[in-house]
Amino acid sequence: MLNAATARTVFKSLWPKFALAYATGDIADIARYADADVQNAIMGWFYCACGTWPTAYQQVNFTAPPQAGYPLSFLAEVQAKEYSTQPDVIEVVYTKDTRRSPWLIAYLVPYVNGTPLLDDTMMNAPAPKSAVNVSDVGNQLAAFYQTVYDTGVPPTTWPQMGAIQQETDRIVSSREVLSEDHLAETLAYTAGPHSLDFANPQGDLMCGEIRSHSVVTSANRGTPVVQPPDQSLFTPALPPGSYSSVTTDSLRDTCWGVTPDGTTQPISFFGGDYSRVGVPAPPS
């Protein structure tokens, strides 16, 4: 039902259109090619002003396990170059829920200066048996970042390098900024859905979502939370003003590899804070 020729046809038909919509910030057009969660991840990415990538690519390889029926999924690994000419790898999971539904991007994870995981197409290749539960890595990541937020110190689950360190630094920096502004926050991380388990030459490859839900209030009773005119505290997702509380929802897509001996390694994260809702403070 799903082979390399089908995956390549789907990709060549849809990816250039999505890449153009993404590069130009065309939210309405992005919605034609990505599911709702990926749209939220992209909005979070746009709000952080993290930039886009070029629409051209140099190579793409595919992987998917045998699948007897819908929903169908395959992973496309896109090799491109950043505007700075740095190598860029993008893991893209396409999913088709039913015969009548369209192919949509369900997970999207780019990383710069990374090494591609696929050196060829591996369609209808079952993922190898792993020494660990590959689908549980998303829960481990959520617990990892919950500990970083709660304590300010990362666990020893993974070494502080690459994407793991970038996310850790972002969380610690956010805690410090809120503390300096005399704001209090409650925040919870959870793992969202995950993809199929895909084969790659090094073992397993899976993508999933890490979500967070935050509520910020003033640490001083009766004092509002102020989003300044330049919207620098909460990004442009929240209009300037005074608020009793600000609720933020975040979604980040991520992928992780698992080697045959059970070693897990998160690859990268894509997304950000896509929704901020403020409760207006009562007039003083």
N, C-alpha and C positions, 0 to 999 in steps of 0.2 A: 504493500500500500504506500509506503514511503521509501524512496530510494534516493541515490545521489543526484540523479537527473531532476527529480521533482524538487528537491531542496535547492538545487542551483537555479532552477527556473523561478521558484518563489523568491529567492533572494535577489536575483537580477531584476525581477519585476518590481519589487517593493523597496529594497534598501536605498537605491538612489533617490527615490521620491521622499522617503523619510529623512535621509541625510540632508537633503535640500531644505525641507521644512524645519528641521532642527537647526541648521546653520543660519537660517533667516529668522528664527524665533516665531514661526507661524504656528501658534498653538492650535488653531482650528484644524490645520492640515496634519499636524502631528497626531491628532486624535483619530485620523483615518488609518494610521499604521501602527499604533501602540495601544495596549490596553490601559485601563484607568489607573492602575498602580504605576505603570511606567510613566504615564502622563504626570502623576504626582511627583515622581522622582525627578523628572525633567524640570517641573516648576520649581522644586527645591534647588536644583542646580542653577537655574536661571536667577533665582532670588539671591544666591550667593555670589552672582557675577563671576562664575567659575569659567565661563568661556565655552566655545564649541570646538569642533574639529573640522578639517576640510572634508568636502563631499567625496573626493576621489579616494580610491583604495588600490593597493598593489596586488593583493592576493586574498583569497578566502578559502578556508577548508571547513568541512562539515563533519559532525558526529551525531549519531542517534542510535539508541538501542532498538532491537526488534519491537514492533508495536502492531498489535492485532486489530486495533480499532481506535475510534476517537475517544478522547482528544489525542491529537498527534502533535509531536514536538520534535524539533531538531535544534542543534546549536551550531551557529555559524561563527567562526573565529576570523575576524576581519583584520588584515594587516594594512596599515596606512601610515601616513606621516603627519605629524603636527605642522602647523604653520611655520614653526621654528625648524622644521625638517627632522625633529626627533622622531624616532619610531613610535608608533601608536598601535596598540592591540585593543580590539573591541570584541568582547564576548557578547553575542546576541542570541537569545533563545526565542525562536518563533513557535507559536502554538496555534492550532486550529481546533476549536472545541467540537464542532459538528461538521457534517458534510456541507451544510449551507452557510456556515459562518466563515468569515474571512480569516486569513492568516494575520496574526498580530504579534508584535514584539511583546513578550511577557517578562523578559529580564534583559537589562542593558548595563554592561560593566566595561568601561574603557580604562586602560592604564598606559601611562607613558613610559618609554624606555624599558618596557618589559619584554621578556622572551616569550614568543608564541608557544602555546602548549601543544598544538596540533602541527605535525609536519606533513600530514596528508589527510585525505578524507577517510572517515571511519564509519560509514553508514551501515546500519543493521549489525553493529558490533556491540554485544552486551558489555556492560560495565563489569570489571573484574570483581570477584568477591573481596571484600575488605575486612581488615581486622577490627574495624570500628564501624559504628552506625553513621554512615556518611550523611544521612539526612538530619542528624542531631547537631551538626556543627553550627547551624544557624542559632539553635538554642544556646550553645556554648558561647557564641559571639555576643548574643544579647546579655548573657550573664557576665561576660567579661567586661563589657562597657557599663553595665549597671554597677559593677564593683569600682570601676574607674570613677564613675560619677559619685558614688556614695563615699568613697575614701580618698579620692584624688591620687590613688596609687594603682598602677596596673597589676593584675595577677601575673604569674609566671607561665601562664598557659602557652603564650607565644612570645617570642623575643620582640623587643621594641625596635622595629625597623619597617621601612616601607609604609604600606597603607595602614598597618596596625598602629604604627607610631603617629602617623598623621591624624588618625581619628582620636587617639588618646590625647594628643596635644590640643586638638580642637575642643574636646570635652573639658579638659583641665582649664584651658584659657577661658571658656565660657563660664565656668564656675567662678573664676577669679573676677571676671568683669561684673557678674551679678553681685558678688560680695562687695566689690568696691562701690557699686551703685546702691548699696543697702537694699537689695532685693532678695527675696526668699523664693526658692523653687522646689517643687516636687516633680520628679521625673521618673518615668518607668520605661525600660526597654523590653521589647518582646520580639520574638522571631515571627515573621510572616510566612506565607507559603514558600515552597521551594520547587525547583524544577525536577525533571527526571534525573537519574544518575547517568551521566554520559561517560563513555570511555575516552581516554586519551593515552598516549604512549607511556605516561608516567603513572597511570592508575585511574582514579576516578576524578570526575569534574562535575560539580553541581553548583547551581546558582539559587539564590533565595533573597528574602527581604529581611532587613532589620528595621524595626519601627520604634519610635519613641513618642511619648505623650507627656507634655510638660505644662505645668500651671505656675505662673510667676505672680507673686504679690509683693507688696512692700514689706520690708522687715520692720518698719515702724508703723504701728497702728494709726490709721487715719491719714496716712500719706499716700498719695496716688503713685502708680507706676506711670512714668512719663516717657512717651515716644517723642523725641525731639523733632523739630521741623525737617531736619536732614534725614530722618528715619534711620539713623545710624545704630540704634540700640537693637531693634527687632527686624531690620531689613524692610524693604518696601511693601512686604505683605501686610504690614500694619500701618494704617494712616497715623499721622501725628496726632497727639492728644494725650489726655490723662485718663487712666484706667484703674479700676479696682483690682482687676486681674487680667492676665494675658495667657491664653491657652494656645499652645503650639503643637502641631502634629508634624512628624518628620518621617520620611521613608527613604531608605538607602538600599539600592540593589547591591548585591555582592556575589562573588563566586569564590569557591574554595576547591583546592585540589587535595586529594588523599592518595598517598603512595601505598603500595602493597603491604608495607609493614605497619600501616595505620597512622603515619605521620600526616597531620592536617596542616594546611597553610592557606589562610585567606589571601586572595589575590588582589582585590581592590574594592573600592566603594564608590557608588555613584548615586547622587540624590541630595536631599537636604530638607530644610523646613519648608513645607509646601503650603501650610495653612496656619494663620495666626488670627485669633479672634479675641478682641478686647471687650471687656465689660466696662462701659463708660463710668468714670468716677462721679459720684453725686456732686452737685455744685457746692463749692466751699462757702 
